[in-house]
């Protein structure tokens, strides 16, 4: 489908109300998406080895206390979403934090995994007329495209945030009205553990009102699996390669775009990576090189970043065998002005829509 608009859902007030509204609005779709992702986890395509469904769910159940301890309010929102949608809290961990959960499954022993998703960049203020950008694609198994949404989250006692996500997932990429933007890339960790999955980390960071607060929410998280988290606020940017064994921080320099794909750049984080198929390693390297080349010099605006996400040689990906991974959507955020542009589906085939986080 070409030029399908992104569905937008307002989630306001208490965690109980936000969770209930989210679950009720997409109850059938969340159940279908959950069944698919639990099935993918069990069959081992993404985790490296087949696991009985009951064991998959038991592992997810064991991860619930870590989520409740890390952010009790988000945990309450997730549980109420699950109840309204007709899934269990354990299934909610899987449908939302699928790739981190795959890292935890893989830690029990598995072959190289099919995990490769997202090309992301932070553009400093001095390359963007005084107000920089965080932009990225979101690449995933092609059947996830159908489930892309934008949440307009207006919580009690925290900044409003616009969040690109999928149904059943608390949040994936977003920007709040305090001028904090958060992006992500998946990393493949060999040392996954019972811990907190990445949507919780993103949403917790989006309650911050400063660069330091967002960074702290990420580095303090007892993460279950590997992800890089891009943080851009107050004209400052960094990428945190968060692995179960610790975090590495890459800081943005004046005049230079900071780019990331799906392999670790810091040696400390790279030492914790699991092996991946050679073609996926090549894809990650090619996408990083292409993003850096396309933004090597000159002024950068939103349109230039939209075109980056549509780049056909490496960055804008279409589903093909054997992995069936595609670019399911993309986001361009400018926290200094409150502008966010998002696109559903393959960016080369669809138009961006404009949103603003400030009222």
C-alpha positions in Angstrom: 0.0 0.0 0.0 1.4 3.4 -0.9 1.0 6.5 1.2 -0.8 4.9 4.0 -1.1 7.4 6.9 0.3 6.4 10.2 -2.3 5.7 12.9 -2.0 8.0 15.9 -3.3 7.2 19.4 -3.5 9.6 22.3 -2.4 8.1 25.6 -3.2 10.5 28.4 -3.2 10.6 32.2 -2.4 7.8 34.6 -0.5 4.6 33.6 -3.7 2.6 34.2 -5.6 4.8 31.7 -2.8 4.8 29.1 -2.4 1.0 29.2 -6.1 0.3 29.0 -6.6 2.6 26.1 -3.7 1.2 24.2 -4.7 -2.4 24.7 -8.4 -1.8 23.9 -7.7 0.2 20.8 -5.6 -2.5 19.2 -6.7 -5.7 21.1 -7.1 -8.0 18.1 -4.0 -6.7 16.3 -1.9 -7.0 19.5 -3.0 -10.6 19.9 -2.0 -11.4 16.4 1.3 -9.6 16.6 2.1 -11.3 19.9 1.3 -14.8 18.5 3.7 -14.1 15.6 6.5 -12.9 17.8 6.2 -15.6 20.4 6.3 -18.1 17.5 9.4 -16.4 16.0 11.1 -16.6 19.4 10.2 -20.3 19.8 11.3 -21.4 16.3 14.7 -19.9 16.8 15.1 -17.8 13.7 16.0 -14.7 15.6 17.4 -16.3 18.8 19.6 -19.0 17.2 17.9 -22.1 18.5 14.4 -23.6 18.8 12.8 -23.4 22.2 9.5 -24.9 23.4 6.8 -22.3 23.6 6.2 -22.9 27.3 9.9 -22.3 28.0 9.8 -19.1 26.0 6.9 -17.8 28.1 8.5 -19.0 31.4 11.7 -17.0 30.6 9.6 -13.9 29.8 7.7 -14.4 33.1 11.1 -14.4 34.9 11.9 -11.0 33.4 8.8 -9.3 34.8 10.3 -8.4 38.3 13.2 -6.6 36.6 10.8 -4.4 34.6 8.7 -3.6 37.7 11.8 -2.6 39.7 13.2 -0.4 36.9 10.1 1.6 36.2 7.0 0.7 38.3 4.7 3.2 36.4 5.7 1.8 33.0 5.3 -1.7 34.3 1.7 -0.8 35.4 1.0 0.6 31.9 2.3 -2.6 30.3 0.3 -4.9 32.5 -2.9 -2.9 31.9 -2.3 -2.9 28.1 -1.8 -6.6 28.2 -5.0 -7.2 30.2 -7.1 -5.0 27.8 -5.6 -6.7 24.8 -6.1 -10.2 26.1 -2.4 -11.3 26.4 -0.3 -12.1 29.5 2.3 -9.7 30.9 5.0 -12.2 29.8 3.7 -12.1 26.3 3.8 -8.3 26.5 7.5 -8.4 27.2 8.1 -10.4 24.0 5.8 -8.5 21.7 7.4 -5.2 22.8 11.0 -6.1 23.5 11.4 -8.9 21.0 15.0 -8.4 20.0 16.3 -8.0 23.5 14.3 -11.1 24.5 16.0 -12.9 21.6 19.4 -12.0 23.1 18.3 -13.5 26.4 17.1 -16.7 24.7 20.4 -16.9 22.7 22.5 -16.8 25.9 21.4 -20.4 26.5 23.3 -21.4 23.3 22.5 -20.8 19.7 23.8 -20.3 16.2 24.4 -16.9 14.5 21.2 -14.9 14.7 19.0 -13.0 12.2 19.1 -9.5 13.7 19.8 -6.5 11.7 17.8 -3.3 11.8 18.0 0.5 11.6 20.3 3.2 10.3 20.5 6.2 12.6 22.2 9.6 12.6 22.5 12.7 14.9 23.2 16.0 13.1 24.7 18.7 15.4 23.2 22.2 15.6 26.1 23.7 13.7 25.3 21.6 10.6 21.5 22.4 10.7 20.9 26.1 10.9 21.2 26.1 14.7 18.8 23.3 15.4 20.0 19.7 14.8 18.3 16.5 14.1 18.0 12.8 15.1 16.8 10.7 12.3 16.6 7.0 11.6 15.0 4.1 9.7 13.3 1.3 11.6 14.0 -2.1 10.0 12.5 -5.3 11.2 10.9 -8.6 9.9 8.6 -7.4 7.1 5.4 -8.5 8.9 6.0 -5.8 11.5 5.3 -3.0 9.0 1.5 -3.5 9.3 1.7 -2.7 13.0 3.5 0.7 13.0 1.8 3.5 14.9 2.6 6.9 16.6 1.6 7.4 20.2 0.9 10.9 21.5 1.7 10.3 25.2 0.6 12.9 27.7 1.3 11.4 31.1 0.6 12.9 34.5 3.7 14.5 35.9 6.0 14.1 32.9 6.6 15.8 29.5 4.4 15.1 26.6 6.1 12.8 24.0 5.5 11.7 20.4 6.6 8.1 20.0 7.0 6.0 16.9 6.2 2.4 17.9 4.2 -0.7 17.1 1.0 -1.9 18.7 1.7 -3.7 22.0 5.1 -2.0 22.4 5.4 0.9 24.9 7.7 2.9 22.6 10.5 2.7 20.2 11.7 6.1 19.0 10.6 9.5 20.2 10.9 13.1 21.3 9.4 14.9 24.2 8.4 18.5 24.8 11.4 19.1 27.0 13.5 18.8 23.8 14.9 15.2 24.4 15.0 12.9 21.5 15.8 9.2 21.7 16.6 6.8 18.9 17.8 3.2 18.7 19.7 0.5 16.8 19.6 -3.1 17.6 22.8 -4.9 18.7 23.2 -8.6 18.9 24.5 -9.5 22.4 26.0 -12.9 23.2 25.5 -12.4 27.0 21.7 -11.7 27.1 20.2 -12.0 30.6 17.0 -11.7 32.6 16.7 -7.9 32.7 14.9 -4.9 31.2 13.9 -4.8 27.5 14.7 -1.8 25.4 11.1 -0.2 25.0 11.2 0.4 28.8 14.5 2.1 28.5 13.3 4.4 25.7 10.1 5.4 27.5 11.9 6.0 30.8 14.5 8.2 29.0 11.6 10.2 27.4 10.4 11.3 30.9 13.7 13.1 31.3 13.9 16.9 31.0 17.7 17.1 30.3 20.4 15.5 28.3 22.0 14.2 31.5 18.7 12.8 32.8 18.1 10.8 29.6 21.6 9.4 29.6 21.3 8.3 33.2 18.0 6.5 32.5 19.8 4.5 29.9 23.2 3.7 31.6 21.4 2.8 34.8 19.2 0.2 33.1 19.9 -3.4 33.8 19.4 -4.3 30.1 18.4 -7.7 29.0 20.0 -7.5 25.6 22.1 -5.3 23.3 21.0 -1.9 21.8 22.5 1.4 20.9 20.6 4.4 22.2 21.0 7.7 20.5 20.4 10.7 22.7 20.1 14.3 21.4 19.1 17.2 23.7 20.2 20.7 24.4 22.5 20.6 21.4 24.4 17.6 22.8 24.4 14.2 21.3 25.8 10.7 22.1 25.3 7.1 21.3 25.3 4.6 24.2 26.1 1.1 23.2 24.4 -0.7 26.0 25.1 -4.3 26.5 24.4 -6.6 29.5 28.0 -6.4 30.5 28.2 -2.6 30.5 27.8 0.6 28.4 30.2 2.4 26.0 29.4 6.1 25.2 30.3 7.7 21.9 30.1 11.5 22.1 29.1 13.8 19.2 31.8 16.4 18.1 31.1 19.8 16.7 30.5 19.9 13.0 30.4 16.1 12.6 27.4 13.8 12.1 27.3 10.8 14.5 26.0 7.7 12.7 25.3 4.2 13.8 23.9 0.9 12.4 23.9 -2.6 13.8 27.4 -3.3 14.9 29.4 -2.0 17.9 31.9 0.7 17.3 33.5 0.6 20.8 35.8 -2.3 21.5 34.3 -2.9 25.0 30.9 -3.4 23.5 32.1 -5.3 20.5 33.6 -7.9 22.8 30.1 -8.8 23.9 28.6 -9.2 20.4 27.2 -12.5 19.2 28.1 -13.7 15.7 25.8 -12.9 12.8 25.5 -14.1 9.2 28.1 -12.6 7.0 25.6 -10.8 4.7 24.0 -9.0 7.7 27.5 -7.9 8.9 28.2 -6.6 5.4 24.8 -4.7 5.4 25.5 -3.0 8.7 28.9 -1.9 7.5 27.6 -0.7 4.2 24.8 1.3 5.7 27.1 3.0 8.2 29.5 4.0 5.4 26.7 5.2 3.1 25.1 7.4 5.9 28.5 8.9 6.8 29.2 9.7 3.1 25.8 11.2 2.4 26.2 13.6 5.3 29.9 14.2 5.2 29.6 18.0 4.5 27.2 20.8 3.8 24.0 22.0 5.6 21.5 19.4 6.6 17.7 19.9 6.7 14.7 17.6 7.2 14.3 16.9 3.5 17.9 15.8 3.1 17.4 13.4 6.0 14.2 12.1 4.5 16.2 11.4 1.3 18.8 9.6 3.3 16.2 7.2 4.6 15.1 6.6 1.0 18.7 5.8 -0.3 18.2 2.7 -2.4 21.7 1.1 -2.4 22.0 0.2 1.3 19.8 2.2 3.7 16.2 1.8 2.4 15.7 -1.9 2.5 13.1 -4.1 0.9 12.1 -7.6 2.0 13.9 -10.4 0.3 15.0 -13.9 1.2 16.5 -15.4 3.2 15.9 -12.8 6.0 12.8 -10.9 5.0 13.9 -7.8 6.8 12.6 -4.4 5.5 12.5 -0.8 6.4 9.1 -0.6 8.2 9.1 3.1 8.7 11.4 6.1 9.6 11.5 9.2 11.7 13.2 12.6 11.5 13.2 14.6 14.8 14.3 18.2 15.5 14.1 18.7 19.3 15.1 22.3 19.1 11.9 23.2 17.3 9.6 20.3 18.4 9.1 19.1 14.8 8.8 15.4 14.1 8.3 13.7 10.7 7.4 10.1 10.4 6.6 7.7 7.6 4.8 4.4 7.6 6.4 1.6 5.5 9.3 1.7 3.1 10.2 5.4 2.9 10.9 5.3 -0.8 7.3 4.3 -1.4 5.6 6.7 1.0 5.3 10.3 2.1 6.4 11.7 5.5 3.8 13.2 7.8 4.6 16.2 10.0 3.8 16.4 13.8 4.8 18.8 16.5 5.3 18.0 20.1 4.7 21.5 21.3 1.1 22.8 21.6 
